[in-house]
Amino acid sequence: MSDGPNTSHREFHAAIREVEPGVFRAEYRGKLDPTDPDEREIPDFHLGTSLADVKIWVEQMARSMGYDRVVWDASPH
C-alpha cells in the first residue's frame, strides 16, 4: 500500500452559466469510457431551472459514467 496521494481519481470537467433569468446550462465534454484515453469526447449540455438541480444532475451523470468527481470550470461565456 502506498502512502502517496491517490492518483486514480477521474475528474469530469463542466461549466455552468445562467443563459437567461432562471435558466441554467451546464456544458461539458464527456467520454463514454473515462478509463480509455483514446475514447472520443462528446460535447453535451444539460438545461434546468435550478442551479442546484443542474449541478446535481451533472454530478450524478458523471458518477454513472465512472468519474469520481466534477470539477466546475469557469464558463467560457
C-alpha positions as a Markdown table, in Angstrom:
| # | Residue | x | y | z |
|---|---|---|---|---|
| 1 | Met | 0.0 | 0.0 | 0.0 |
| 2 | Ser | 1.3 | 3.4 | -0.9 |
| 3 | Asp | 1.4 | 6.4 | 1.4 |
| 4 | Gly | 1.4 | 8.8 | -1.5 |
| 5 | Pro | -1.6 | 10.6 | -3.0 |
| 6 | Asn | -4.3 | 8.6 | -4.8 |
| 7 | Thr | -3.8 | 9.4 | -8.5 |
| 8 | Ser | -6.7 | 7.2 | -9.7 |
| 9 | His | -9.3 | 9.9 | -9.3 |
| 10 | Arg | -11.1 | 10.7 | -12.6 |
| 11 | Glu | -12.3 | 14.2 | -12.9 |
| 12 | Phe | -15.2 | 15.3 | -15.1 |
| 13 | His | -15.0 | 19.0 | -16.2 |
| 14 | Ala | -18.1 | 21.1 | -16.7 |
| 15 | Ala | -19.0 | 24.7 | -16.7 |
| 16 | Ile | -22.4 | 26.2 | -15.7 |
| 17 | Arg | -24.0 | 29.5 | -16.6 |
| 18 | Glu | -27.3 | 31.3 | -16.4 |
| 19 | Val | -28.5 | 31.6 | -20.0 |
| 20 | Glu | -31.5 | 33.7 | -19.1 |
| 21 | Pro | -33.2 | 34.6 | -15.8 |
| 22 | Gly | -33.9 | 31.3 | -14.1 |
| 23 | Val | -32.5 | 29.0 | -16.8 |
| 24 | Phe | -29.1 | 27.3 | -16.2 |
| 25 | Arg | -27.0 | 25.5 | -18.7 |
| 26 | Ala | -24.2 | 23.1 | -17.8 |
| 27 | Glu | -21.8 | 22.4 | -20.6 |
| 28 | Tyr | -19.3 | 19.6 | -20.7 |
| 29 | Arg | -17.3 | 17.3 | -22.9 |
| 30 | Gly | -17.7 | 13.7 | -21.7 |
| 31 | Lys | -16.1 | 10.5 | -22.6 |
| 32 | Leu | -18.1 | 7.3 | -22.8 |
| 33 | Asp | -15.3 | 5.5 | -21.0 |
| 34 | Pro | -13.1 | 7.6 | -18.7 |
| 35 | Thr | -10.6 | 4.7 | -18.4 |
| 36 | Asp | -9.8 | 4.7 | -22.1 |
| 37 | Pro | -7.7 | 7.7 | -23.1 |
| 38 | Asp | -8.4 | 7.1 | -26.8 |
| 39 | Glu | -12.2 | 7.3 | -26.4 |
| 40 | Arg | -13.5 | 10.3 | -28.3 |
| 41 | Glu | -15.0 | 13.2 | -26.3 |
| 42 | Ile | -18.7 | 14.1 | -27.0 |
| 43 | Pro | -19.9 | 17.7 | -26.4 |
| 44 | Asp | -23.1 | 17.9 | -24.4 |
| 45 | Phe | -25.1 | 20.1 | -22.1 |
| 46 | His | -28.0 | 20.0 | -19.6 |
| 47 | Leu | -30.6 | 22.7 | -19.0 |
| 48 | Gly | -32.7 | 23.3 | -15.9 |
| 49 | Thr | -34.5 | 26.0 | -13.9 |
| 50 | Ser | -32.5 | 25.4 | -10.7 |
| 51 | Leu | -28.7 | 25.9 | -10.4 |
| 52 | Ala | -28.6 | 23.3 | -7.7 |
| 53 | Asp | -30.6 | 20.7 | -9.7 |
| 54 | Val | -28.5 | 21.1 | -12.8 |
| 55 | Lys | -25.3 | 20.6 | -10.7 |
| 56 | Ile | -26.8 | 17.5 | -9.1 |
| 57 | Trp | -27.8 | 16.1 | -12.4 |
| 58 | Val | -24.4 | 16.6 | -13.9 |
| 59 | Glu | -22.6 | 15.1 | -10.8 |
| 60 | Gln | -24.9 | 12.0 | -10.9 |
| 61 | Met | -24.4 | 11.6 | -14.6 |
| 62 | Ala | -20.6 | 11.8 | -14.2 |
| 63 | Arg | -20.6 | 9.3 | -11.4 |
| 64 | Ser | -22.7 | 6.9 | -13.6 |
| 65 | Met | -20.0 | 7.2 | -16.3 |
| 66 | Gly | -17.2 | 6.2 | -13.9 |
| 67 | Tyr | -15.9 | 9.6 | -12.9 |
| 68 | Asp | -15.0 | 10.3 | -9.2 |
| 69 | Arg | -16.0 | 14.0 | -9.1 |
| 70 | Val | -17.0 | 17.0 | -11.1 |
| 71 | Val | -14.7 | 20.0 | -11.5 |
| 72 | Trp | -16.6 | 23.2 | -12.1 |
| 73 | Asp | -14.6 | 25.3 | -14.5 |
| 74 | Ala | -15.3 | 29.0 | -15.3 |
| 75 | Ser | -17.9 | 29.4 | -18.0 |
| 76 | Pro | -16.4 | 30.5 | -21.4 |
| 77 | His | -19.3 | 32.9 | -22.0 |
